[in-house]
Amino acid sequence: MKDWSLIRVIQWASGSRGPLLTSITANCTSALLDAALQGNARVLLRCIQNEDIYWAVPSPDGRNVPLNLPAK
């Protein structure tokens, strides 16, 4: 993926044109990405520094995405 080298989890969304990814940048910013098969990614959710998105699983209808976030 362009601009996202540390991909954690890949989940395919039904009816989607590409997968959902969770990624982290070198400066510890975590993000949920909507990936296109051409290698581009659109940020759906970006966490602030020291927050984290471990994984996300799209619902069967593609309308919701439960996230696994660490407890505080």
PyMOL Python script that loads the backbone (N, CA, C, O; Angstrom):
from pymol import cmd

cmd.read_pdbstr("""\
ATOM      1  N   MET A   1       0.834  -1.174   0.000  1.00  0.00           N
ATOM      2  CA  MET A   1       0.000   0.000   0.000  1.00  0.00           C
ATOM      3  C   MET A   1       0.882   1.240   0.000  1.00  0.00           C
ATOM      4  O   MET A   1       1.849   1.330   0.756  1.00  0.00           O
ATOM      5  N   LYS A   2       0.550   2.160  -0.825  1.00  0.00           N
ATOM      6  CA  LYS A   2       1.304   3.409  -0.884  1.00  0.00           C
ATOM      7  C   LYS A   2       1.159   4.162   0.433  1.00  0.00           C
ATOM      8  O   LYS A   2       0.047   4.323   0.936  1.00  0.00           O
ATOM      9  N   ASP A   3       2.261   4.619   0.988  1.00  0.00           N
ATOM     10  CA  ASP A   3       2.328   5.421   2.220  1.00  0.00           C
ATOM     11  C   ASP A   3       2.011   4.642   3.491  1.00  0.00           C
ATOM     12  O   ASP A   3       2.019   5.227   4.574  1.00  0.00           O
ATOM     13  N   TRP A   4       1.735   3.360   3.401  1.00  0.00           N
ATOM     14  CA  TRP A   4       1.416   2.545   4.585  1.00  0.00           C
ATOM     15  C   TRP A   4       2.223   1.258   4.514  1.00  0.00           C
ATOM     16  O   TRP A   4       1.803   0.292   3.877  1.00  0.00           O
ATOM     17  N   SER A   5       3.364   1.244   5.156  1.00  0.00           N
ATOM     18  CA  SER A   5       4.250   0.088   5.039  1.00  0.00           C
ATOM     19  C   SER A   5       4.039  -0.961   6.130  1.00  0.00           C
ATOM     20  O   SER A   5       4.442  -2.111   5.951  1.00  0.00           O
ATOM     21  N   LEU A   6       3.424  -0.602   7.247  1.00  0.00           N
ATOM     22  CA  LEU A   6       3.242  -1.541   8.351  1.00  0.00           C
ATOM     23  C   LEU A   6       1.777  -1.966   8.451  1.00  0.00           C
ATOM     24  O   LEU A   6       1.034  -1.468   9.297  1.00  0.00           O
ATOM     25  N   ILE A   7       1.377  -2.874   7.595  1.00  0.00           N
ATOM     26  CA  ILE A   7       0.006  -3.380   7.599  1.00  0.00           C
ATOM     27  C   ILE A   7      -0.104  -4.460   8.663  1.00  0.00           C
ATOM     28  O   ILE A   7       0.747  -5.347   8.737  1.00  0.00           O
ATOM     29  N   ARG A   8      -1.140  -4.393   9.484  1.00  0.00           N
ATOM     30  CA  ARG A   8      -1.343  -5.375  10.545  1.00  0.00           C
ATOM     31  C   ARG A   8      -2.331  -6.457  10.137  1.00  0.00           C
ATOM     32  O   ARG A   8      -1.978  -7.636  10.089  1.00  0.00           O
ATOM     33  N   VAL A   9      -3.561  -6.066   9.843  1.00  0.00           N
ATOM     34  CA  VAL A   9      -4.632  -7.026   9.581  1.00  0.00           C
ATOM     35  C   VAL A   9      -5.347  -6.634   8.301  1.00  0.00           C
ATOM     36  O   VAL A   9      -5.584  -5.454   8.044  1.00  0.00           O
ATOM     37  N   ILE A  10      -5.690  -7.637   7.502  1.00  0.00           N
ATOM     38  CA  ILE A  10      -6.440  -7.425   6.264  1.00  0.00           C
ATOM     39  C   ILE A  10      -7.764  -8.176   6.392  1.00  0.00           C
ATOM     40  O   ILE A  10      -7.774  -9.377   6.664  1.00  0.00           O
ATOM     41  N   GLN A  11      -8.872  -7.477   6.196  1.00  0.00           N
ATOM     42  CA  GLN A  11     -10.204  -8.085   6.219  1.00  0.00           C
ATOM     43  C   GLN A  11     -10.947  -7.657   4.959  1.00  0.00           C
ATOM     44  O   GLN A  11     -10.979  -6.472   4.628  1.00  0.00           O
ATOM     45  N   TRP A  12     -11.538  -8.605   4.262  1.00  0.00           N
ATOM     46  CA  TRP A  12     -12.287  -8.284   3.053  1.00  0.00           C
ATOM     47  C   TRP A  12     -13.718  -7.943   3.414  1.00  0.00           C
ATOM     48  O   TRP A  12     -14.365  -8.703   4.134  1.00  0.00           O
ATOM     49  N   ALA A  13     -14.223  -6.834   2.939  1.00  0.00           N
ATOM     50  CA  ALA A  13     -15.612  -6.425   3.168  1.00  0.00           C
ATOM     51  C   ALA A  13     -16.466  -6.934   2.021  1.00  0.00           C
ATOM     52  O   ALA A  13     -16.106  -6.759   0.857  1.00  0.00           O
ATOM     53  N   SER A  14     -17.592  -7.562   2.331  1.00  0.00           N
ATOM     54  CA  SER A  14     -18.453  -8.085   1.268  1.00  0.00           C
ATOM     55  C   SER A  14     -18.965  -6.946   0.399  1.00  0.00           C
ATOM     56  O   SER A  14     -19.347  -5.891   0.907  1.00  0.00           O
ATOM     57  N   GLY A  15     -18.971  -7.159  -0.894  1.00  0.00           N
ATOM     58  CA  GLY A  15     -19.434  -6.144  -1.829  1.00  0.00           C
ATOM     59  C   GLY A  15     -18.477  -4.981  -1.999  1.00  0.00           C
ATOM     60  O   GLY A  15     -18.808  -3.999  -2.663  1.00  0.00           O
ATOM     61  N   SER A  16     -17.302  -5.076  -1.412  1.00  0.00           N
ATOM     62  CA  SER A  16     -16.331  -3.989  -1.466  1.00  0.00           C
ATOM     63  C   SER A  16     -15.432  -4.146  -2.685  1.00  0.00           C
ATOM     64  O   SER A  16     -15.298  -5.237  -3.240  1.00  0.00           O
ATOM     65  N   ARG A  17     -14.828  -3.055  -3.086  1.00  0.00           N
ATOM     66  CA  ARG A  17     -13.873  -3.113  -4.191  1.00  0.00           C
ATOM     67  C   ARG A  17     -12.472  -3.447  -3.711  1.00  0.00           C
ATOM     68  O   ARG A  17     -11.559  -3.607  -4.520  1.00  0.00           O
ATOM     69  N   GLY A  18     -12.296  -3.553  -2.398  1.00  0.00           N
ATOM     70  CA  GLY A  18     -11.002  -3.884  -1.828  1.00  0.00           C
ATOM     71  C   GLY A  18     -11.132  -4.171  -0.347  1.00  0.00           C
ATOM     72  O   GLY A  18     -12.223  -4.055   0.212  1.00  0.00           O
ATOM     73  N   PRO A  19     -10.042  -4.541   0.294  1.00  0.00           N
ATOM     74  CA  PRO A  19     -10.089  -4.909   1.710  1.00  0.00           C
ATOM     75  C   PRO A  19     -10.010  -3.711   2.652  1.00  0.00           C
ATOM     76  O   PRO A  19      -9.644  -2.605   2.253  1.00  0.00           O
ATOM     77  N   LEU A  20     -10.364  -3.960   3.913  1.00  0.00           N
ATOM     78  CA  LEU A  20     -10.107  -3.019   4.996  1.00  0.00           C
ATOM     79  C   LEU A  20      -8.804  -3.444   5.646  1.00  0.00           C
ATOM     80  O   LEU A  20      -8.562  -4.634   5.848  1.00  0.00           O
ATOM     81  N   LEU A  21      -7.968  -2.475   5.971  1.00  0.00           N
ATOM     82  CA  LEU A  21      -6.675  -2.754   6.574  1.00  0.00           C
ATOM     83  C   LEU A  21      -6.539  -1.976   7.860  1.00  0.00           C
ATOM     84  O   LEU A  21      -7.084  -0.880   7.994  1.00  0.00           O
ATOM     85  N   THR A  22      -5.809  -2.541   8.808  1.00  0.00           N
ATOM     86  CA  THR A  22      -5.354  -1.746   9.935  1.00  0.00           C
ATOM     87  C   THR A  22      -3.849  -1.600   9.775  1.00  0.00           C
ATOM     88  O   THR A  22      -3.151  -2.543   9.401  1.00  0.00           O
ATOM     89  N   SER A  23      -3.368  -0.407  10.063  1.00  0.00           N
ATOM     90  CA  SER A  23      -1.964  -0.103   9.827  1.00  0.00           C
ATOM     91  C   SER A  23      -1.462   0.836  10.911  1.00  0.00           C
ATOM     92  O   SER A  23      -2.239   1.495  11.603  1.00  0.00           O
ATOM     93  N   ILE A  24      -0.151   0.879  11.038  1.00  0.00           N
ATOM     94  CA  ILE A  24       0.486   1.810  11.966  1.00  0.00           C
ATOM     95  C   ILE A  24       1.662   2.462  11.238  1.00  0.00           C
ATOM     96  O   ILE A  24       2.370   1.803  10.475  1.00  0.00           O
ATOM     97  N   THR A  25       1.863   3.743  11.474  1.00  0.00           N
ATOM     98  CA  THR A  25       2.959   4.466  10.832  1.00  0.00           C
ATOM     99  C   THR A  25       4.192   4.450  11.731  1.00  0.00           C
ATOM    100  O   THR A  25       4.131   4.003  12.876  1.00  0.00           O
ATOM    101  N   ALA A  26       5.281   4.929  11.212  1.00  0.00           N
ATOM    102  CA  ALA A  26       6.532   4.968  11.971  1.00  0.00           C
ATOM    103  C   ALA A  26       6.423   5.847  13.210  1.00  0.00           C
ATOM    104  O   ALA A  26       7.133   5.617  14.190  1.00  0.00           O
ATOM    105  N   ASN A  27       5.547   6.851  13.186  1.00  0.00           N
ATOM    106  CA  ASN A  27       5.390   7.724  14.362  1.00  0.00           C
ATOM    107  C   ASN A  27       4.250   7.255  15.275  1.00  0.00           C
ATOM    108  O   ASN A  27       3.728   8.029  16.077  1.00  0.00           O
ATOM    109  N   CYS A  28       3.870   5.968  15.140  1.00  0.00           N
ATOM    110  CA  CYS A  28       2.891   5.311  16.020  1.00  0.00           C
ATOM    111  C   CYS A  28       1.467   5.827  15.860  1.00  0.00           C
ATOM    112  O   CYS A  28       0.693   5.803  16.817  1.00  0.00           O
ATOM    113  N   THR A  29       1.114   6.286  14.682  1.00  0.00           N
ATOM    114  CA  THR A  29      -0.265   6.648  14.393  1.00  0.00           C
ATOM    115  C   THR A  29      -0.947   5.438  13.779  1.00  0.00           C
ATOM    116  O   THR A  29      -0.483   4.900  12.774  1.00  0.00           O
ATOM    117  N   SER A  30      -2.039   5.014  14.380  1.00  0.00           N
ATOM    118  CA  SER A  30      -2.784   3.845  13.917  1.00  0.00           C
ATOM    119  C   SER A  30      -3.946   4.315  13.053  1.00  0.00           C
ATOM    120  O   SER A  30      -4.505   5.388  13.283  1.00  0.00           O
ATOM    121  N   ALA A  31      -4.313   3.497  12.044  1.00  0.00           N
ATOM    122  CA  ALA A  31      -5.387   3.902  11.149  1.00  0.00           C
ATOM    123  C   ALA A  31      -6.148   2.693  10.614  1.00  0.00           C
ATOM    124  O   ALA A  31      -5.614   1.589  10.511  1.00  0.00           O
ATOM    125  N   LEU A  32      -7.405   2.937  10.279  1.00  0.00           N
ATOM    126  CA  LEU A  32      -8.238   1.984   9.559  1.00  0.00           C
ATOM    127  C   LEU A  32      -8.318   2.498   8.131  1.00  0.00           C
ATOM    128  O   LEU A  32      -8.681   3.651   7.902  1.00  0.00           O
ATOM    129  N   LEU A  33      -7.981   1.642   7.168  1.00  0.00           N
ATOM    130  CA  LEU A  33      -7.879   2.050   5.772  1.00  0.00           C
ATOM    131  C   LEU A  33      -8.839   1.262   4.894  1.00  0.00           C
ATOM    132  O   LEU A  33      -9.063   0.072   5.115  1.00  0.00           O
ATOM    133  N   ASP A  34      -9.397   1.928   3.906  1.00  0.00           N
ATOM    134  CA  ASP A  34     -10.164   1.289   2.839  1.00  0.00           C
ATOM    135  C   ASP A  34      -9.209   1.206   1.658  1.00  0.00           C
ATOM    136  O   ASP A  34      -8.832   2.226   1.081  1.00  0.00           O
ATOM    137  N   ALA A  35      -8.823  -0.005   1.304  1.00  0.00           N
ATOM    138  CA  ALA A  35      -7.788  -0.188   0.281  1.00  0.00           C
ATOM    139  C   ALA A  35      -8.398  -0.480  -1.081  1.00  0.00           C
ATOM    140  O   ALA A  35      -9.397  -1.192  -1.186  1.00  0.00           O
ATOM    141  N   ALA A  36      -7.799   0.068  -2.104  1.00  0.00           N
ATOM    142  CA  ALA A  36      -8.176  -0.231  -3.489  1.00  0.00           C
ATOM    143  C   ALA A  36      -7.174  -1.239  -4.041  1.00  0.00           C
ATOM    144  O   ALA A  36      -6.017  -1.271  -3.621  1.00  0.00           O
ATOM    145  N   LEU A  37      -7.616  -2.041  -4.963  1.00  0.00           N
ATOM    146  CA  LEU A  37      -6.749  -3.069  -5.515  1.00  0.00           C
ATOM    147  C   LEU A  37      -5.563  -2.487  -6.281  1.00  0.00           C
ATOM    148  O   LEU A  37      -4.591  -3.198  -6.534  1.00  0.00           O
ATOM    149  N   GLN A  38      -5.623  -1.217  -6.651  1.00  0.00           N
ATOM    150  CA  GLN A  38      -4.525  -0.568  -7.365  1.00  0.00           C
ATOM    151  C   GLN A  38      -3.403  -0.145  -6.426  1.00  0.00           C
ATOM    152  O   GLN A  38      -2.370   0.335  -6.895  1.00  0.00           O
ATOM    153  N   GLY A  39      -3.572  -0.309  -5.097  1.00  0.00           N
ATOM    154  CA  GLY A  39      -2.522   0.031  -4.151  1.00  0.00           C
ATOM    155  C   GLY A  39      -2.734   1.317  -3.397  1.00  0.00           C
ATOM    156  O   GLY A  39      -1.908   1.676  -2.558  1.00  0.00           O
ATOM    157  N   ASN A  40      -3.816   2.028  -3.665  1.00  0.00           N
ATOM    158  CA  ASN A  40      -4.115   3.256  -2.937  1.00  0.00           C
ATOM    159  C   ASN A  40      -4.983   2.934  -1.728  1.00  0.00           C
ATOM    160  O   ASN A  40      -5.706   1.938  -1.725  1.00  0.00           O
ATOM    161  N   ALA A  41      -4.913   3.770  -0.711  1.00  0.00           N
ATOM    162  CA  ALA A  41      -5.720   3.569   0.483  1.00  0.00           C
ATOM    163  C   ALA A  41      -6.331   4.892   0.922  1.00  0.00           C
ATOM    164  O   ALA A  41      -5.699   5.946   0.854  1.00  0.00           O
ATOM    165  N   ARG A  42      -7.581   4.804   1.374  1.00  0.00           N
ATOM    166  CA  ARG A  42      -8.296   5.967   1.910  1.00  0.00           C
ATOM    167  C   ARG A  42      -8.431   5.763   3.414  1.00  0.00           C
ATOM    168  O   ARG A  42      -8.871   4.703   3.860  1.00  0.00           O
ATOM    169  N   VAL A  43      -8.059   6.764   4.193  1.00  0.00           N
ATOM    170  CA  VAL A  43      -8.137   6.672   5.648  1.00  0.00           C
ATOM    171  C   VAL A  43      -9.590   6.841   6.073  1.00  0.00           C
ATOM    172  O   VAL A  43     -10.219   7.858   5.780  1.00  0.00           O
ATOM    173  N   LEU A  44     -10.126   5.816   6.780  1.00  0.00           N
ATOM    174  CA  LEU A  44     -11.480   5.889   7.316  1.00  0.00           C
ATOM    175  C   LEU A  44     -11.471   6.403   8.751  1.00  0.00           C
ATOM    176  O   LEU A  44     -12.380   7.120   9.170  1.00  0.00           O
ATOM    177  N   LEU A  45     -10.442   6.031   9.491  1.00  0.00           N
ATOM    178  CA  LEU A  45     -10.320   6.443  10.885  1.00  0.00           C
ATOM    179  C   LEU A  45      -8.842   6.496  11.232  1.00  0.00           C
ATOM    180  O   LEU A  45      -8.100   5.550  10.970  1.00  0.00           O
ATOM    181  N   ARG A  46      -8.423   7.597  11.818  1.00  0.00           N
ATOM    182  CA  ARG A  46      -7.023   7.746  12.242  1.00  0.00           C
ATOM    183  C   ARG A  46      -7.032   8.032  13.737  1.00  0.00           C
ATOM    184  O   ARG A  46      -7.728   8.936  14.199  1.00  0.00           O
ATOM    185  N   CYS A  47      -6.260   7.264  14.486  1.00  0.00           N
ATOM    186  CA  CYS A  47      -6.163   7.461  15.932  1.00  0.00           C
ATOM    187  C   CYS A  47      -5.035   8.425  16.242  1.00  0.00           C
ATOM    188  O   CYS A  47      -4.097   8.587  15.460  1.00  0.00           O
ATOM    189  N   ILE A  48      -5.144   9.052  17.384  1.00  0.00           N
ATOM    190  CA  ILE A  48      -4.071   9.942  17.815  1.00  0.00           C
ATOM    191  C   ILE A  48      -2.884   9.119  18.285  1.00  0.00           C
ATOM    192  O   ILE A  48      -2.999   7.912  18.496  1.00  0.00           O
ATOM    193  N   GLN A  49      -1.770   9.761  18.443  1.00  0.00           N
ATOM    194  CA  GLN A  49      -0.552   9.066  18.855  1.00  0.00           C
ATOM    195  C   GLN A  49      -0.784   8.323  20.173  1.00  0.00           C
ATOM    196  O   GLN A  49      -1.463   8.831  21.064  1.00  0.00           O
ATOM    197  N   ASN A  50      -0.224   7.138  20.289  1.00  0.00           N
ATOM    198  CA  ASN A  50      -0.326   6.244  21.439  1.00  0.00           C
ATOM    199  C   ASN A  50      -1.704   5.603  21.591  1.00  0.00           C
ATOM    200  O   ASN A  50      -1.937   4.908  22.580  1.00  0.00           O
ATOM    201  N   GLU A  51      -2.611   5.807  20.662  1.00  0.00           N
ATOM    202  CA  GLU A  51      -3.851   5.046  20.586  1.00  0.00           C
ATOM    203  C   GLU A  51      -3.623   3.975  19.539  1.00  0.00           C
ATOM    204  O   GLU A  51      -2.669   4.069  18.765  1.00  0.00           O
ATOM    205  N   ASP A  52      -4.471   2.961  19.493  1.00  0.00           N
ATOM    206  CA  ASP A  52      -4.198   1.865  18.586  1.00  0.00           C
ATOM    207  C   ASP A  52      -5.479   1.196  18.115  1.00  0.00           C
ATOM    208  O   ASP A  52      -6.421   1.032  18.890  1.00  0.00           O
ATOM    209  N   ILE A  53      -5.513   0.813  16.857  1.00  0.00           N
ATOM    210  CA  ILE A  53      -6.569  -0.023  16.306  1.00  0.00           C
ATOM    211  C   ILE A  53      -5.907  -1.354  15.976  1.00  0.00           C
ATOM    212  O   ILE A  53      -5.066  -1.422  15.080  1.00  0.00           O
ATOM    213  N   TYR A  54      -6.275  -2.407  16.688  1.00  0.00           N
ATOM    214  CA  TYR A  54      -5.660  -3.709  16.423  1.00  0.00           C
ATOM    215  C   TYR A  54      -6.266  -4.374  15.195  1.00  0.00           C
ATOM    216  O   TYR A  54      -5.534  -4.810  14.306  1.00  0.00           O
ATOM    217  N   TRP A  55      -7.582  -4.458  15.133  1.00  0.00           N
ATOM    218  CA  TRP A  55      -8.236  -5.080  13.983  1.00  0.00           C
ATOM    219  C   TRP A  55      -9.636  -4.523  13.826  1.00  0.00           C
ATOM    220  O   TRP A  55     -10.186  -3.922  14.750  1.00  0.00           O
ATOM    221  N   ALA A  56     -10.203  -4.725  12.662  1.00  0.00           N
ATOM    222  CA  ALA A  56     -11.573  -4.318  12.353  1.00  0.00           C
ATOM    223  C   ALA A  56     -12.188  -5.389  11.458  1.00  0.00           C
ATOM    224  O   ALA A  56     -11.533  -5.886  10.542  1.00  0.00           O
ATOM    225  N   VAL A  57     -13.437  -5.744  11.719  1.00  0.00           N
ATOM    226  CA  VAL A  57     -14.118  -6.764  10.938  1.00  0.00           C
ATOM    227  C   VAL A  57     -15.428  -6.180  10.425  1.00  0.00           C
ATOM    228  O   VAL A  57     -16.299  -5.845  11.228  1.00  0.00           O
ATOM    229  N   PRO A  58     -15.592  -6.047   9.106  1.00  0.00           N
ATOM    230  CA  PRO A  58     -16.829  -5.485   8.572  1.00  0.00           C
ATOM    231  C   PRO A  58     -18.013  -6.421   8.808  1.00  0.00           C
ATOM    232  O   PRO A  58     -17.866  -7.642   8.771  1.00  0.00           O
ATOM    233  N   SER A  59     -19.187  -5.837   9.050  1.00  0.00           N
ATOM    234  CA  SER A  59     -20.394  -6.639   9.208  1.00  0.00           C
ATOM    235  C   SER A  59     -20.804  -7.196   7.847  1.00  0.00           C
ATOM    236  O   SER A  59     -20.385  -6.667   6.818  1.00  0.00           O
ATOM    237  N   PRO A  60     -21.620  -8.262   7.824  1.00  0.00           N
ATOM    238  CA  PRO A  60     -22.018  -8.859   6.540  1.00  0.00           C
ATOM    239  C   PRO A  60     -22.705  -7.880   5.583  1.00  0.00           C
ATOM    240  O   PRO A  60     -22.570  -8.014   4.367  1.00  0.00           O
ATOM    241  N   ASP A  61     -23.440  -6.898   6.116  1.00  0.00           N
ATOM    242  CA  ASP A  61     -24.108  -5.938   5.231  1.00  0.00           C
ATOM    243  C   ASP A  61     -23.194  -4.798   4.806  1.00  0.00           C
ATOM    244  O   ASP A  61     -23.587  -3.967   3.987  1.00  0.00           O
ATOM    245  N   GLY A  62     -21.973  -4.745   5.351  1.00  0.00           N
ATOM    246  CA  GLY A  62     -21.006  -3.723   4.966  1.00  0.00           C
ATOM    247  C   GLY A  62     -21.264  -2.350   5.532  1.00  0.00           C
ATOM    248  O   GLY A  62     -20.616  -1.387   5.123  1.00  0.00           O
ATOM    249  N   ARG A  63     -22.205  -2.229   6.473  1.00  0.00           N
ATOM    250  CA  ARG A  63     -22.563  -0.914   7.003  1.00  0.00           C
ATOM    251  C   ARG A  63     -21.879  -0.570   8.319  1.00  0.00           C
ATOM    252  O   ARG A  63     -21.809   0.602   8.690  1.00  0.00           O
ATOM    253  N   ASN A  64     -21.374  -1.579   9.033  1.00  0.00           N
ATOM    254  CA  ASN A  64     -20.749  -1.367  10.328  1.00  0.00           C
ATOM    255  C   ASN A  64     -19.396  -2.060  10.380  1.00  0.00           C
ATOM    256  O   ASN A  64     -19.158  -3.055   9.695  1.00  0.00           O
ATOM    257  N   VAL A  65     -18.518  -1.511  11.210  1.00  0.00           N
ATOM    258  CA  VAL A  65     -17.193  -2.114  11.375  1.00  0.00           C
ATOM    259  C   VAL A  65     -16.846  -2.080  12.864  1.00  0.00           C
ATOM    260  O   VAL A  65     -16.434  -1.039  13.375  1.00  0.00           O
ATOM    261  N   PRO A  66     -17.007  -3.214  13.569  1.00  0.00           N
ATOM    262  CA  PRO A  66     -16.557  -3.258  14.960  1.00  0.00           C
ATOM    263  C   PRO A  66     -15.031  -3.150  15.003  1.00  0.00           C
ATOM    264  O   PRO A  66     -14.337  -3.729  14.168  1.00  0.00           O
ATOM    265  N   LEU A  67     -14.522  -2.411  15.973  1.00  0.00           N
ATOM    266  CA  LEU A  67     -13.085  -2.210  16.122  1.00  0.00           C
ATOM    267  C   LEU A  67     -12.611  -2.816  17.433  1.00  0.00           C
ATOM    268  O   LEU A  67     -13.351  -2.831  18.417  1.00  0.00           O
ATOM    269  N   ASN A  68     -11.393  -3.309  17.452  1.00  0.00           N
ATOM    270  CA  ASN A  68     -10.761  -3.767  18.676  1.00  0.00           C
ATOM    271  C   ASN A  68      -9.772  -2.691  19.093  1.00  0.00           C
ATOM    272  O   ASN A  68      -8.710  -2.541  18.489  1.00  0.00           O
ATOM    273  N   LEU A  69     -10.130  -1.946  20.128  1.00  0.00           N
ATOM    274  CA  LEU A  69      -9.272  -0.897  20.651  1.00  0.00           C
ATOM    275  C   LEU A  69      -8.817  -1.295  22.047  1.00  0.00           C
ATOM    276  O   LEU A  69      -9.589  -1.915  22.778  1.00  0.00           O
ATOM    277  N   PRO A  70      -7.601  -0.963  22.442  1.00  0.00           N
ATOM    278  CA  PRO A  70      -7.139  -1.338  23.790  1.00  0.00           C
ATOM    279  C   PRO A  70      -7.923  -0.609  24.874  1.00  0.00           C
ATOM    280  O   PRO A  70      -8.348   0.532  24.691  1.00  0.00           O
ATOM    281  N   ALA A  71      -8.107  -1.279  25.998  1.00  0.00           N
ATOM    282  CA  ALA A  71      -8.794  -0.664  27.137  1.00  0.00           C
ATOM    283  C   ALA A  71      -7.871   0.339  27.805  1.00  0.00           C
ATOM    284  O   ALA A  71      -6.651   0.179  27.806  1.00  0.00           O
ATOM    285  N   LYS A  72      -8.457   1.352  28.358  1.00  0.00           N
ATOM    286  CA  LYS A  72      -7.669   2.382  29.049  1.00  0.00           C
ATOM    287  C   LYS A  72      -7.673   2.114  30.526  1.00  0.00           C
ATOM    288  O   LYS A  72      -7.066   2.864  31.291  1.00  0.00           O
TER     289      LYS A  72
END
""", "prot")
cmd.dss("prot")
cmd.show_as("cartoon", "prot")
cmd.util.cbc("prot")
cmd.orient("prot")
